[in-house]
Structure formats: structure tokens, C-alpha cells
Amino acid sequence: MTNDEMAVAGRALPLRGACNARDLGGLRTEDGRRVRRLRVLRSDALTELDDGDVSYLLRDCGLRSVIDLRAPTEAEADGRGPVADSVPVYHNIHIFGAGRLRLDLLQVAADGTMFDRYLEYLEHSPANIVEVLDLLAEAGNLPALVHCAAGKDRTGVVVALLLGVIGVRADDIVADYAATGVNVEALRARVQQARSARERSTDLAEVPAWVFAAEADTMRKLLAHFAVEHGGPAEWARRAGLGQAARQRLVDSLLEPADS
């Protein structure tokens, strides 16, 4: 792990019921500013949070909203979790690829990467991604927590776009994505436990390791795609429908002034 990745991993949230939760605070922009602490959090599923976790998020973090990127049927089957029922604002905004389905662990791409899956999100869910950004642009919705099942893929793409839109350095976006790597075994164990408890048949021993991986090169490839094909994340978001006023609100509410 690089120094940047270690710094990002050090911002993990102390939640007993989630294993891939962290604050975006501290990430750096090209012009020397930093993302404010405890404005946007990212996480895996919230269904296993205990009372102490909920208290921490509500009281210590001041959490106001949860944005759930899972499919509605997925959220219904697996549950929303206690904190989603406790915050003033909950939105279920599905980020999906072809077929509008969650990742079927036995039907993965053959090329050993999640990159194509991420391109599907951009192709099939642009309006939903912009809806998430618009919600985060409203100060009354912050602090907010964005999550999916593992907090890696759907959350990873949305967070990368958010950070790109407000001007966070590419190296920091990559490091934040790759910080999931230290949590992969815990995520894998949690998914297997949940599937077994719900009598789902998938044996994760049959699933390629790269399905759970969060390789820095995958995010670098995605950022390169934004740069080459769309003129960068901010331009992709503009074309997808994010207004200039909303983008400016994101910058103003999420970034500390340069002289802080």
C-alpha cells in the first residue's frame, strides 16, 4: 500500500457492523484545498450496524441522509438497516448496468476486471448518478452516507465522479478507491455469511478473486476513460445533466478554503 493509500485507509469509520466505511474528508484538490471532514461518508451495507454504530453516525457524525445505491428489490430482500430508518432523509437510487441487475457472482466478465461493469453504470445510469450528485449538493442533506452492498463498485463509481466534479486529485481518487483492498477478506466473509443465511446457493470459493478486488489500476483506467472520452469527470457530469449551480454548491459545501 502506498503512502496515499495508507492515509486514506486511516480515515476508516469505527463501525462494528460495517467493514468498508470511511470518510472522504482530507482528500486533496489540485489547487491545495481539502475535502471537509464528515460531510460525505461511504460504506458497504448498513444492515448489520448495532446501536453503538447508529449512535455514532447520528450523534458524532450528525448524519442526515443515507443514499442507497442498491436495486429496490435488493434493498427489500437484504434490508435497509437501522440507521436508514433513523435519518431524516433516505433515498434509494439504483446504480445499474445492463439488465438493471445486481452483480451475479457466477456470471462475471471474462477479462479479469470490473472496468466494463463500471462503464455499464455510466451508460445505463447517468440520470441516477446525477440525482445522487444533486442530492449531495443540497446542504440540508449533509452529512450524507452513500453506500451499496460492498461499498466498492457502485459506490466507487459514484464517489469517483463526485470527487472528480469538485476537483480532487486523481491520485487521491485512486487511493480512496484502492483503500477497499484492506477490507476485501472481511467483505467476502460477510457476503458469504449473508448469502448462507438467506439460503442463496452461490459458493464464493467459485468466484474469481478479482470480483472482490479494488485495484488502483482499475480506477486509473476509469479516470483515463473520463479524460479521453468525456473531457474529465466534471464534463461527463455536465453532459449527463448536472447543472453549474449544483456543481458550485458541491464545491462550496464539500471543500475547505485554500487558506484553512
Sequence and secondary structure as in RCSB ss.txt:
>XXXX:A:sequence
MTNDEMAVAGRALPLRGACNARDLGGLRTEDGRRVRRLRVLRSDALTELDDGDVSYLLRDCGLRSVIDLRAPTEA
EADGRGPVADSVPVYHNIHIFGAGRLRLDLLQVAADGTMFDRYLEYLEHSPANIVEVLDLLAEAGNLPALVHCAA
GKDRTGVVVALLLGVIGVRADDIVADYAATGVNVEALRARVQQARSARERSTDLAEVPAWVFAAEADTMRKLLAH
FAVEHGGPAEWARRAGLGQAARQRLVDSLLEPADS
>XXXX:A:secstr
  HHHHHHHTTB   TT SS EE TT BBTTS BB TTSEEEES  TT  HHHHHIIIIIS   EEEE S HHHH
HHH   TTTTTSSEEEE     GGG    TTS  TTS SHHHHHHHHHH HHHHHHHHHHHTSGGG SEEEE SS
SSSHHHHHHHHHHHHTTB HHHHHHHHHGGGGGHHHHHHHHHHHHHHTT    GGGS GGGT   HHHHHHHHHH
IIIIISSHHHHHHHHT  HHHHHHHHHHHB  TT 
